[in-house]
Amino acid sequence: MADKLGTPDVEIERQSPLRPVFQPGSHGNLEAGAGVALSEVQPDSVVQLAAWPGEEKKLIAAIAAVTGLSLPDGAGGGVAKGGKAAFGVAPGKFMAVSEDDDLAAAFADAVPAEMGTVTDLSHGRTVIRIEGSRAEWVLAKLFAIDFSPTAFPTGSARSTVHHEIFAQIQRSDAEQFDLYVFRSFARSFWKVLCHACEEVGYVVK
């Protein structure tokens, strides 16, 4: 099948930037068992949405209409459910993630230009998941954030940096965090994260 310009449609596989350093198995200090597990999450859609001043509530309503996820008002709140996630990353700015590959197109229809902007980041972000009883402890070594459940409840998110590496972190379950980093920095950050996990032992899966 060809597009309107006569160019054949080609299915392009999205290759992970972690491939050269991704080593499945157990690593580090395993004397007491693995304290955390690391994996790469590959959602089909990662979309950033930004509301113009005064349009935040309308944008939150549009996110609910498209994803079925009801966001609390304000930055930092979020929800993760059924292969989808949505969370605030800054005042008036949100991320929406889904296993459906048409999320950006859906938002383009639901968010008019006078409400805000829609940016498809699906090919620009790598999502790394850390889970386990020591996940909070490991992340606290890298980021100056309180990762306790009261300060960082399930569903909520924070935007932060580790040195020059920008990260958006969502607590997607009680002992599980998803870290969104630029693809160009993903390999370097993965190495740093693995090093931070060595003390408690970790499994790459």
Helices and strands as residue ranges (DSSP letters): E 25-27, E 36-41, E 45-51, H 56-67, E 78-81, E 84-90, E 93-98, H 103-110, E 116-120, E 125-131, H 135-142, E 157-162, E 165-173, E 176-182, H 183-197, E 202-204
